[in-house]
Amino acid sequence: LSIVGEDEIDLTATAIDINGTVDISGTLAVTGIATMSTTTVLGLANNAGARLHVLGSSSNQNWMIANQENGAYFEITPSTGVGGSTFTTPALVILNNGKVGIGESAPDTLLHLKASDSDAPAITLEGTHAGSAPMVLSFYKNSASPGDADQIGQIQFFSNNDAGSAEKIQYAYIKGRITDFTDGTEDGELNFYTVKNSVLTDTLALVSGKVAIGHSGPDVMLDV
């Protein structure tokens, strides 16, 4: 242990055991590996935002894990430049209400993805098994009181129109619905809606093995 200056202590050892609380006002630099027991709590506190910097090589971006640094949320943020020390645009945020934003600092749903690149944001489901089973995207409405006509899943498609102040418009959606929830005789339907003259119209319906085009109540196998 040596005193390097008025505000610096140099400690060289193969192992350091600390029992209790250590308060550090300033910067703690650790070269090597810091190991903590499973009962150890690492607390970061700062009124302006507690943060942990993860630094890499000078040829890569650095990262910051922080709370309330750029906003009222927990964030994981890359540096603005390679080897940089400025962190302004979070890659991921988590709000106090549990909403998660990827590329979006103010998510308005449980998971909100936002990107400005072409063909983005995109979600990839990749399976590497050699069997014949597919990847699965599942919608499960776990209701204690299911009923006929219950809507159980929906995919919506939005964009803007050419109004002076662009309006967000739903141009199409796909909806799954229960037709009959009776045990042993369950029926279901899948409806495809498209907008026509500003009105969402039932364009194609697959109902209990029958197909309807232009309406939603087929009486025969193909009803146009």
RODO-2510 file (C-alpha; in nm, 4 decimals, decimal comma):
residues 224
     n   res          X          Y          Z
     1     l     0,0000     0,0000     0,0000
     2     s     0,1511     0,3340    -0,0994
     3     i     0,0268     0,6907    -0,0953
     4     v     0,0920     0,8288    -0,4439
     5     g    -0,0449     1,1753    -0,3797
     6     e    -0,2995     1,3672    -0,1803
     7     d    -0,5876     1,1972    -0,3612
     8     e    -0,4468     0,8647    -0,4834
     9     i    -0,3651     0,5356    -0,3129
    10     d    -0,1837     0,2566    -0,4956
    11     l    -0,2673    -0,0915    -0,3655
    12     t    -0,0976    -0,3980    -0,5162
    13     a    -0,2037    -0,7430    -0,3956
    14     t    -0,3006    -1,0844    -0,5253
    15     a    -0,6252    -1,0763    -0,3212
    16     i    -0,8200    -0,8145    -0,1294
    17     d    -1,0953    -0,9140     0,1140
    18     i    -1,3398    -0,6445     0,2237
    19     n    -1,6075    -0,7068     0,4822
    20     g    -1,8530    -0,4213     0,5148
    21     t    -1,9313    -0,1143     0,3084
    22     v    -1,6869     0,0786     0,0919
    23     d    -1,7855     0,4293    -0,0164
    24     i    -1,6022     0,5610    -0,3210
    25     s    -1,6424     0,9243    -0,4222
    26     g    -1,4957     0,9517    -0,7691
    27     t    -1,3682     0,6872    -1,0098
    28     l    -1,2754     0,3274    -0,9282
    29     a    -1,0551     0,1673    -1,1945
    30     v    -1,0031    -0,2094    -1,1786
    31     t    -0,7500    -0,3797    -1,4055
    32     g    -0,8163    -0,7517    -1,4154
    33     i    -1,1147    -0,9385    -1,2750
    34     a    -1,3299    -0,8284    -0,9826
    35     t    -1,5156    -1,1234    -0,8283
    36     m    -1,8080    -1,0850    -0,5892
    37     s    -1,9798    -1,3483    -0,3792
    38     t    -2,3399    -1,4387    -0,4501
    39     t    -2,4550    -1,2371    -0,1489
    40     t    -2,2691    -0,9195    -0,2464
    41     v    -2,4651    -0,6137    -0,3571
    42     l    -2,2989    -0,3570    -0,5826
    43     g    -2,4801    -0,0285    -0,5405
    44     l    -2,4397     0,2689    -0,7753
    45     a    -2,5941     0,5936    -0,6566
    46     n    -2,5956     0,9372    -0,8132
    47     n    -2,8678     1,1993    -0,8102
    48     a    -2,7959     1,2813    -1,1754
    49     g    -2,7967     0,9159    -1,2828
    50     a    -2,6042     0,6122    -1,1581
    51     r    -2,3989     0,4567    -1,4358
    52     l    -2,1521     0,1814    -1,5114
    53     h    -1,9178     0,2139    -1,8104
    54     v    -1,8022    -0,0976    -1,9946
    55     l    -1,4897    -0,0067    -2,1899
    56     g    -1,3477    -0,2076    -2,4773
    57     s    -1,0586    -0,1633    -2,7157
    58     s    -0,9985     0,1686    -2,8897
    59     s    -1,1373     0,0188    -3,2142
    60     n    -1,4811    -0,0561    -3,0672
    61     q    -1,7609     0,1435    -2,9114
    62     n    -1,7833     0,1619    -2,5343
    63     w    -2,1093     0,0974    -2,3497
    64     m    -2,2892     0,2504    -2,0538
    65     i    -2,5400     0,0821    -1,8233
    66     a    -2,7225     0,3558    -1,6373
    67     n    -3,0313     0,4648    -1,4481
    68     q    -3,1860     0,8055    -1,5235
    69     e    -2,8873     0,9307    -1,7234
    70     n    -3,0635     1,0420    -2,0444
    71     g    -3,4202     1,0104    -1,9139
    72     a    -3,6411     0,8579    -1,6447
    73     y    -3,5515     0,5002    -1,7332
    74     f    -3,2894     0,2251    -1,7059
    75     e    -3,0763     0,2185    -2,0199
    76     i    -2,7997     0,0404    -2,2079
    77     t    -2,6279     0,2903    -2,4373
    78     p    -2,3345     0,2716    -2,6827
    79     s    -2,0855     0,5540    -2,7106
    80     t    -2,1484     0,7988    -2,9932
    81     g    -1,8120     0,7138    -3,1449
    82     v    -1,5488     0,4404    -3,1426
    83     g    -1,3719     0,4401    -2,8065
    84     g    -1,5876     0,7343    -2,7029
    85     s    -1,6960     0,8633    -2,3646
    86     t    -2,0234     1,0312    -2,4703
    87     f    -2,3430     0,8254    -2,4386
    88     t    -2,6583     0,9975    -2,5668
    89     t    -2,8729     0,7517    -2,7670
    90     p    -2,9864     0,4421    -2,5727
    91     a    -2,9985     0,1115    -2,7585
    92     l    -3,2361    -0,0311    -2,4965
    93     v    -3,4472     0,1281    -2,2235
    94     i    -3,6731    -0,0145    -1,9538
    95     l    -3,9363     0,2117    -1,7978
    96     n    -4,0581     0,1859    -1,4388
    97     n    -4,3859     0,0376    -1,5684
    98     g    -4,1974    -0,2517    -1,7345
    99     k    -4,2229    -0,1269    -2,0925
   100     v    -3,9140    -0,1984    -2,3033
   101     g    -3,7865     0,0103    -2,5918
   102     i    -3,5239    -0,1012    -2,8444
   103     g    -3,4199     0,2031    -3,0451
   104     e    -3,7054     0,3895    -2,8751
   105     s    -3,6638     0,5847    -2,5507
   106     a    -4,0368     0,6331    -2,4895
   107     p    -4,2017     0,2936    -2,5538
   108     d    -4,5819     0,3040    -2,5477
   109     t    -4,6317    -0,0752    -2,5470
   110     l    -4,4715    -0,3593    -2,3505
   111     l    -4,2165    -0,4010    -2,6330
   112     h    -4,1512    -0,1148    -2,8756
   113     l    -3,8946    -0,1526    -3,1567
   114     k    -3,7907     0,1479    -3,3681
   115     a    -3,5361     0,1871    -3,6471
   116     s    -3,4662     0,4211    -3,9388
   117     d    -3,2801     0,1700    -4,1577
   118     s    -3,4404     0,0140    -4,4649
   119     d    -3,6280    -0,3127    -4,3951
   120     a    -3,6100    -0,2431    -4,0224
   121     p    -3,6984    -0,3088    -3,7540
   122     a    -3,7093    -0,6801    -3,8270
   123     i    -3,7510    -0,9847    -3,6047
   124     t    -3,5788    -1,3119    -3,6914
   125     l    -3,6768    -1,6539    -3,5601
   126     e    -3,3947    -1,8965    -3,6411
   127     g    -3,4002    -2,2658    -3,5610
   128     t    -3,0891    -2,4798    -3,6030
   129     h    -3,2334    -2,8254    -3,5315
   130     a    -3,2320    -3,0891    -3,8052
   131     g    -3,5888    -3,2089    -3,7454
   132     s    -3,9026    -3,1253    -3,9424
   133     a    -4,0667    -2,9151    -3,6671
   134     p    -4,1047    -2,5438    -3,7512
   135     m    -4,0373    -2,2254    -3,5561
   136     v    -4,3505    -2,1034    -3,3753
   137     l    -4,5121    -1,7647    -3,3244
   138     s    -4,7937    -1,8209    -3,0761
   139     f    -5,0866    -1,6046    -2,9623
   140     y    -5,2600    -1,7370    -2,6504
   141     k    -5,5570    -1,5559    -2,4979
   142     n    -5,5712    -1,7242    -2,1570
   143     s    -5,9227    -1,6192    -2,0576
   144     a    -6,1104    -1,7553    -1,7570
   145     s    -6,4382    -1,6875    -1,9391
   146     p    -6,3981    -1,7518    -2,3134
   147     g    -6,6979    -1,7001    -2,5376
   148     d    -6,8195    -1,7139    -2,8950
   149     a    -6,6929    -1,4187    -3,1056
   150     d    -6,3989    -1,3553    -2,8707
   151     q    -6,1102    -1,1980    -3,0622
   152     i    -5,7972    -1,3927    -2,9703
   153     g    -5,5187    -1,2427    -3,1832
   154     q    -5,4569    -0,9596    -3,4259
   155     i    -5,1806    -0,8281    -3,6514
   156     q    -5,2236    -0,4623    -3,7504
   157     f    -5,0629    -0,2623    -4,0327
   158     f    -5,0306     0,1163    -3,9936
   159     s    -4,8775     0,4013    -4,1925
   160     n    -4,9458     0,7706    -4,2583
   161     n    -5,1678     0,9503    -4,5087
   162     d    -5,0986     1,2720    -4,7004
   163     a    -5,2906     1,5074    -4,4715
   164     g    -5,1228     1,8418    -4,3996
   165     s    -5,0409     1,7024    -4,0578
   166     a    -4,9879     1,3347    -4,1395
   167     e    -5,2350     1,1022    -3,9672
   168     k    -5,1574     0,7498    -3,8506
   169     i    -5,3921     0,5186    -4,0432
   170     q    -5,4619     0,1474    -4,0072
   171     y    -5,4579     0,0129    -4,3638
   172     a    -5,5074    -0,3561    -4,2944
   173     y    -5,5203    -0,6178    -4,0211
   174     i    -5,5539    -0,9917    -3,9688
   175     k    -5,7726    -1,1124    -3,6830
   176     g    -5,8302    -1,4523    -3,5224
   177     r    -6,1612    -1,5155    -3,3480
   178     i    -6,3540    -1,7915    -3,1692
   179     t    -6,6678    -1,9010    -3,3521
   180     d    -6,7697    -2,1744    -3,1081
   181     f    -6,5887    -2,2460    -2,7804
   182     t    -6,7960    -2,5539    -2,6881
   183     d    -6,5752    -2,8411    -2,5684
   184     g    -6,5430    -3,0998    -2,8441
   185     t    -6,7006    -2,8872    -3,1195
   186     e    -6,4725    -2,5817    -3,1173
   187     d    -6,4704    -2,3627    -3,4291
   188     g    -6,2572    -2,0658    -3,5250
   189     e    -6,2103    -1,8086    -3,7968
   190     l    -5,9408    -1,5895    -3,9460
   191     n    -6,0401    -1,2555    -4,1023
   192     f    -5,8377    -1,0344    -4,3385
   193     y    -5,9401    -0,6672    -4,3424
   194     t    -5,8229    -0,3966    -4,5851
   195     v    -5,9152    -0,0304    -4,5931
   196     k    -6,1372     0,0913    -4,8800
   197     n    -6,2346     0,4588    -4,9023
   198     s    -6,1169     0,5099    -4,5419
   199     v    -6,3232     0,2162    -4,4114
   200     l    -6,1726    -0,1153    -4,2974
   201     t    -6,3539    -0,3846    -4,4964
   202     d    -6,3802    -0,7605    -4,4372
   203     t    -6,2000    -0,8754    -4,7518
   204     l    -6,1328    -1,2436    -4,6853
   205     a    -6,2657    -1,4727    -4,4120
   206     l    -6,1689    -1,8312    -4,3315
   207     v    -6,4505    -1,9632    -4,1150
   208     s    -6,4651    -2,3191    -3,9816
   209     g    -6,3227    -2,4661    -4,3024
   210     k    -6,5188    -2,2365    -4,5353
   211     v    -6,3934    -1,9349    -4,7319
   212     a    -6,5731    -1,6040    -4,7850
   213     i    -6,4546    -1,3253    -5,0141
   214     g    -6,6013    -0,9783    -4,9614
   215     h    -6,7885    -1,0740    -4,6445
   216     s    -6,7465    -1,2815    -4,3288
   217     g    -7,0321    -1,5370    -4,3314
   218     p    -6,9752    -1,8161    -4,5857
   219     d    -7,2629    -2,0621    -4,6385
   220     v    -7,0729    -2,2906    -4,8765
   221     m    -6,7091    -2,3974    -4,9115
   222     l    -6,6342    -2,0859    -5,1248
   223     d    -6,8759    -1,7969    -5,0895
   224     v    -6,8116    -1,4834    -5,2996
***
